[in-house]
Amino acid sequence: MTAFSYIRKYSTTIRHNMSDYKWMIEAKRLLGMKIHEIPGAKDHAEIIKLFADAGHPEIKHEDAPWCAAFVGAVLHRSAITPSGSLMARSYCKWAEKLDAPVYGAICVKVRSGAPHDSPLGHVGFCLDFDKDHIIMIGGNQGDSVSIGSFKRSEFVAYRFPYATTKHLPVAEPHLDAKEATKEA
């Protein structure tokens, strides 16, 4: 099975579990809405709403990078104060630091091709992981809210919204490293 078919299969079987974290329930709800950029001059109203809910109502067009707006809006809608920034790397110092990914964690990676110390990055919520890859729900992944597979070596921070919340175990099935050979 390729990473693409795994992600496609995984994205169609995501369930809203009542014991799930409230931010993951919201991220999965937005994934189900099939939010994507609209080519041309028109803007997707939900993407503009993400900017507003992340604390940036001044952004009126989806041409600005919006992965941090997605994370910020999901947190805000879950009654959690986000970083307040539209920079993905702003989550590197936000909330509880983790040494490794866990389900529901906010994962920050360098932008593809950029050096590790670059201020440019990407941010999303961890769905699953193995020793080589992390599967995230994120905004502005392929110009949409989607599930993506990323090389674990590209990640620079793992953060968790609450220092007092018990981390839930990762849901089955776990990603097989042999299946994840292509970035989404």
C-alpha positions in Angstrom: 0.0 0.0 0.0 1.4 3.5 -0.9 1.3 6.4 1.5 -1.4 8.0 -0.6 -3.7 5.1 -0.4 -3.0 4.7 3.3 -3.9 8.4 3.9 -7.0 8.2 1.7 -8.1 5.1 3.6 -7.3 6.6 7.0 -9.1 9.9 6.2 -12.3 8.1 5.4 -12.3 6.1 8.6 -11.7 8.9 11.1 -14.4 8.8 13.8 -15.4 11.5 16.2 -14.8 9.7 19.5 -16.4 11.2 22.6 -13.2 10.5 24.5 -11.1 12.4 21.9 -9.6 15.8 22.6 -11.9 18.7 21.8 -9.4 20.2 19.4 -9.0 16.9 17.5 -12.8 16.6 17.2 -12.9 20.2 15.7 -9.9 19.4 13.3 -11.6 16.3 12.1 -14.9 18.2 11.6 -13.1 20.7 9.4 -11.4 17.8 7.5 -14.9 16.5 6.8 -16.0 19.8 5.4 -13.5 19.4 2.5 -12.2 23.0 2.8 -9.8 24.0 0.0 -8.6 27.1 -1.7 -10.6 28.3 -4.6 -8.6 29.1 -7.8 -8.9 32.7 -9.1 -10.1 35.8 -7.3 -12.7 34.1 -5.1 -11.9 33.1 -1.5 -13.3 30.1 0.5 -15.4 31.7 3.3 -14.3 29.0 5.8 -10.6 29.8 5.2 -11.2 33.5 5.9 -13.2 32.5 9.0 -10.1 30.5 10.2 -8.0 33.6 10.0 -10.7 35.6 12.0 -11.0 32.8 14.7 -7.2 32.6 15.0 -7.3 36.3 15.9 -6.6 37.9 12.5 -9.8 39.3 11.1 -7.8 41.7 9.0 -6.9 38.8 6.6 -9.5 38.8 3.9 -7.8 36.6 1.2 -6.7 33.0 1.3 -3.4 33.7 -0.6 -1.6 34.1 2.8 -0.2 30.9 4.3 -2.9 29.5 6.6 -1.6 26.4 8.3 -1.1 28.4 11.6 -4.5 30.0 11.1 -6.1 26.5 10.9 -4.3 25.5 14.2 -5.1 28.7 15.9 -8.8 28.6 14.9 -9.2 25.0 16.0 -7.7 25.8 19.4 -9.8 28.9 19.8 -13.0 27.0 18.9 -11.9 24.5 21.5 -11.6 27.2 24.2 -7.8 27.1 24.2 -5.7 30.2 23.7 -3.6 29.8 20.5 -0.2 31.4 19.9 -1.8 34.5 18.4 0.6 34.4 15.4 0.2 33.3 11.8 3.7 31.9 11.8 3.8 28.1 12.1 7.0 28.3 14.1 5.2 30.4 16.8 4.0 27.1 18.1 7.6 26.0 18.9 7.5 27.7 22.3 3.7 27.4 23.0 2.2 25.2 25.7 3.7 22.0 27.0 6.9 20.8 25.3 7.1 17.2 24.3 10.2 15.2 23.4 8.3 13.1 20.9 5.0 13.2 19.0 1.8 11.9 20.6 -1.7 11.7 19.2 -3.3 15.2 19.3 0.0 17.0 19.7 0.8 20.1 17.7 3.7 19.3 15.5 5.9 21.9 13.9 8.2 21.2 10.9 10.5 23.1 8.7 9.1 24.1 5.3 10.1 21.5 2.7 13.6 22.4 1.5 14.3 25.0 4.1 17.1 24.7 6.7 16.1 23.7 10.3 16.8 27.2 11.6 14.6 28.9 9.0 11.7 30.9 10.4 9.4 29.3 7.7 7.6 26.2 8.7 4.4 24.2 8.8 2.1 23.2 11.7 -0.7 20.7 12.2 -2.1 18.1 14.6 -0.6 14.6 15.0 -2.9 11.7 14.0 -0.3 8.9 13.9 3.4 8.3 13.6 6.2 5.8 13.3 9.9 6.1 13.6 10.2 7.8 10.2 6.9 9.6 9.5 4.2 11.7 11.1 0.7 11.8 9.8 -1.0 15.2 10.5 -4.3 16.9 10.0 -3.5 20.4 8.9 -4.6 23.4 6.9 -2.9 24.6 3.7 -1.6 21.1 3.0 -2.1 20.9 -0.7 -4.1 24.1 -0.5 -6.7 22.3 1.7 -7.6 20.9 5.1 -6.2 17.5 4.7 -4.2 14.6 6.1 -0.5 14.6 5.1 2.5 12.3 5.7 5.8 14.0 6.5 9.3 12.9 7.3 9.9 12.9 11.0 13.4 14.3 10.5 11.8 17.6 9.3 10.1 18.3 12.7 11.5 20.8 15.1 8.9 20.8 17.9 6.1 18.9 19.5 3.7 20.7 21.8 0.7 19.7 23.8 -2.2 22.1 24.7 -2.5 21.1 28.4 0.3 20.2 30.8 -2.4 18.4 33.0 -4.2 16.4 30.3 -3.4 12.7 30.0 -2.2 11.9 26.5 -4.5 9.5 24.7 -2.9 6.5 23.0 -2.5 6.6 19.2 -5.5 5.0 17.4 -4.9 1.9 15.4 -3.9 1.2 12.7 -0.3 2.4 13.0 1.6 3.6 10.0 3.9 1.0 8.5 7.2 2.8 7.6 7.4 0.8 4.4 4.0 2.3 3.3 5.0 6.0 3.9 7.4 6.7 1.1 5.8 9.8 -0.4 4.9 13.2 1.2 1.3 14.1 0.8 
